[in-house]
Every structure is written in structure tokens, then in C-alpha cells.
């Protein structure tokens, strides 16, 4: 299977192009905010990586604001294209509210911040169906003695009709010889993703990228699309922490937006 390239640079995440990597990986980067509006819809399961259309005109995800801007919550949303109408100017605050409430895939919320580390709660809104399914986790960062540190993800999930919940654990080092290498530690062990160095001259979240290893994670009940969503949410949590920890406030906020940003 040919791996997929996704790109982050501000607030949308889209498949860039299909490039074959020797290690069978998927690259993920970030792109600037694009206004979008839409009515409430139920999100269908996303297609597998090989079936995605590529280019900035086919985004997969949208962030409600620059993740360098701080706040207490970040939502990873399904990208919804702008609704065509005769109105040239759209109320930005109103359009963001519609997107965030109706198209959230994951909510990422700060639950603890301090000298000893950081902790975030992640909730999979796509699994919260009111019929017994859910997906919830804790993302923790424990700093090293002098620099760097270790990230751990403990995520539990349950499918409706199943008596027991299941768990998946990840770990990634920040700094050291295994810097940016994402590993599954439970229920299986192995490398699942690798971060790339930030592009030269980029700052904040811009120019950061992640290679997601191609194919299914081998977890029962998980599609390739849900695995992609999960890794993207965990990675966004880490990027958000790094950008705000280093006080890059406003580094990637467009001029004039800072005053209108709020926590969604």
C-alpha cells in the first residue's frame, strides 16, 4: 500500500500527496486556518489512507485556532467545506461555533500543569454514541532532569455490546536518541509513528510533521481512519504543549485575530 502524506501549518491538516517511503510511513504536517461553515451532520468513518484525495483543497481535519495561542481546550475537527451562499462576509465567531460543536473528532483538555509535568484528557467524540461506546485517555508529559522528557498516552475504549473495555498505551521521548519516535507499548510493542525535524525558518506549530506507519494498527474494532484520528489527536496534544510551553504565544496567529480568539 502506498503511504499517505498529511500536512499541518496553522489550522488545517490535509493529505499532501502520495509518496512512497522506504519504511512504509505516512507524513503529517499543518496549514493555515480556512473559514468553514456547515450544518450539523453525523460524521461517517473516514476512508483508508490509500483512498484519500490529496492537496490543500481536500483537508481532513481542522483546528479551531492556532494551537500556539494557549487556552484550556483544543478540538480536532472534521474539516467541513464552506457553504456556498450569496453572503460574502461570514461571522467568524458563529462559523467556528458550528464547526466545533458539530464536527469534533477529539477534544483535548488541560487537566494539570506544573513544574513536575503536564497532563491532558482526550475524549473521542466519535465513539461517544450514548449506547455504551466510548474512547477516553490521559496524555502525560514528565520532563527530564535538564531537558526533554517522556510522553505517555493511556487510552481506554469500549464498543457497544462488549462487556469489557480495552486499552492502548503509547510512549514517545522528547530529546535523546529516540526523540520523536512514537511507540505502542500495550497491547503490542512497536514503532507506530516518527516525528520529523521542524522545517527550517518555521515557528510555533508550523512546519512540524509526523510519519504514521502505514496500515492498520492491528487493534480489534479499529479502522485505519480511526487510528489516524487517534494518532493525530495525540500528536496535536504534544505540539500544543511544546508551543505554549516555550511561550510562542501568537507566533502563528494572523494579524488581527488575537483579540477574537476564545476557548471552544
N, C-alpha and C positions, 0 to 999 in steps of 0.2 A: 504494500500500500504506500502511495506517495504521501509523505507528511505535509502538514499544513503550516503556513506562516501567518500568525496573527500580529498586528502592530498597535502599542499604547503611546499617545503623545498628547496628553491633556485629558480628554474625557470620552473618546470613543475607542473601541477596540474592534479591529476588523481583520479578516483574513487578507493578507497582502498578496501572496502568490504561492503557487505550489513549487517548492524547491526540494530536491532530493538531498538529504543529509546522510552522510555515511553511517551515522549512529541511529538513523531512523527516528528523528525528532521533529517536533513542531515548534516553530518560533512564535513568541507572543510579544508584541510591542504596544505603545499607547499614542492616540492622535487627538487633535483639538475638539473642543466642545461644538456640537452642532445642535441647533434648536430642533425639537421634535415634539409633536403633539399627537394624541390619539385617544380613542375611546377605550373604555375598559374591555379587555379581552382576556381569554384564558390562553396562557402560553402553551403551545404544543411542544413536545420534546424536539429539541434541535436535531439537525441532521448529523450524520457522522462526518468526521473531518474531511474525508475524501470527496464528499458531496457538496461542500460549501462553495458558494460563489466568492470570488476574490475581488479585492480592490476597495478603496475607501467608500465607494457607492454601495457596498454590501456589509455594513458593520454588524457585528454580533452583539456587542454589549455597549452600554452607555453608563457613565458615571454622572451623578447629578451636579458635580462641581469638580474643580481641581482638587486632587487629594493632597496637595501641598498646603491647602488652606486651613487645615485643622478641623475643629468640630468634634462632636461626640459620636456621630454615626456616618457611615458611608453605605450607599446602596449600589450593588452591582445589578444593573437593569438590563432587560432585553431591549435592544435598540428598536425603536418604533419610528418609521419614516414620517416626516412632516405631512400633515393632512393638507391637501391642496384646497385652497379657498380663494376668494376674491379679496381677503383681508391681507394687506401687505405686512402690517406690524402685528406681532403676536405678543401678548402679555407674557413675558419670560417666566415670571413667578408662577403664573397659572399653569403654563405648559409643563414646568418642572414638577409641580404638584401632581398632575395627572400621570406623568411618566412614573414617578417614584411610588405612588400608591398602587398602581395597577400593573406594573411591569417589573416588579422586583424579583430577582432570582435569589440573591443573598443579601441579608442585612448584616453589616459588620458594626458592632458597637463596642466602645471602650468600656471595660469593666474595672480596670485597675491600672494606675500609673504611679510610678515611684522610682526611687533610686535603685531598688532591687529588681526592676524589670517592668514589663508591660503585659497586660492581659486583655484579650478581646473575645467577645462572644460572636459566633457566626450562626445565623439561622437560615436554613434553606426554605424559602417561601414556597418553592415549587412542590416540596414534599408535604407541607402543612395543608392537608386536604380535609381535615375535620373528621376523617374516618379511621384514624389510628396511625396514619403515616406521618413521619417527621424526620428531620435531619438537623442536628444541633451540635455545636462544637466549641471548644476553647482553643484559642491560639495564644501561646505564651512566648515571651522573649525574656531570656535570662542573660544579662550582659556578662562578658568575661571580666577578668581581673583588671586588665588595662585597656582592652579594646575588643570589638567584636562581641560574639556571644552565640547563643544557640536558640533556635526557634523550634517549638514543638506544637503539633496540632493533634488534638484528641477529638475525634468526631464520631458521634453515635447516630444511628439511623434505624428506622423501622418501617416496614411495609405493612399496610392494612392487611389484616388476616393472619399475620405472623405473631406468634406468642412472644418471641424474644426479639430484642433489639440487637443490632450488630455494631461493630466498631472498626474504624480505620485510623491508624496513627501515622503521622509523618514527622520528619525531623529535617532541619536544614541548618547548617552552620553559617554564621556571618563572620567572615575572616578565617584565616588559616588555610591549610592546603585543600580543604573540601568546601571552600567558600562558595555559597550559592548552589550547592548540589542538594537537590530535594530527594529524600529517601523515604520510602514506605517502610515502617518498622513493624507494623501489625495490620492485617493478619499474615502478610507475606513480607519478605525483605527484598529490597532492590531499589535502584535509582529510577525515579519517575519523571524528573524534570531537572533542567540545568539553567541557571541564570547566565546571561551574557554580560560582559562589561558595559557600563553605560556609554553611550556614544560620546565621542569627544566634543566638548563645547556645549553639551546638553546639561540641564539642571532640573531640580525637582524630580517629578516622575517622568519627564520627557526623555526619550531615548533609552529607556530601560526595556529589557526584553527577557523572555523566558522560552526555553525549548522544552516542550512537553513531549515525552517519549510516545511514539506512535502506537496506536492500537488500544484495545480495551484493557482496563486495569486488572481484570480477572476477578472482580467482586460480583457476587451474585446480586442480580437485580439492577445493576448499574449499566447504563448505556455509555457509549463513548462521549456523547454530548454532555451527560450529567457529570462525568469525570472531568471533562474540560471545564465546565462551570465551576466545579468544586476547587480545582487547582487554581483557576483564575481568581476566585474569591480569596483563597489563602495567600496567594502571591500579592494581590492588591492590598491585603492587610499589612504585609511586611513592607511594601513600598510606602504605604501611608505612614507607617510608624517611622521609617527612615527619613522621609521628607519632613515630617513635623518635629521629629527628634532633633534634627540638625537645624531647625528653625529657618527653613526655606519658605517662610510664610510669604505668599504672594509671588513666589518665583515663577509660577506658570499661570498666574491669573491674568487674564487680559485686562488691559487698562479700562477702568470704569466699572469693572464687575465686582470689585472687592466689597463695595458698600451694600450690594444687594444679596450677597451670599448668606445663606442660613443653613441650619442643620435640618435635614429632611429625615 
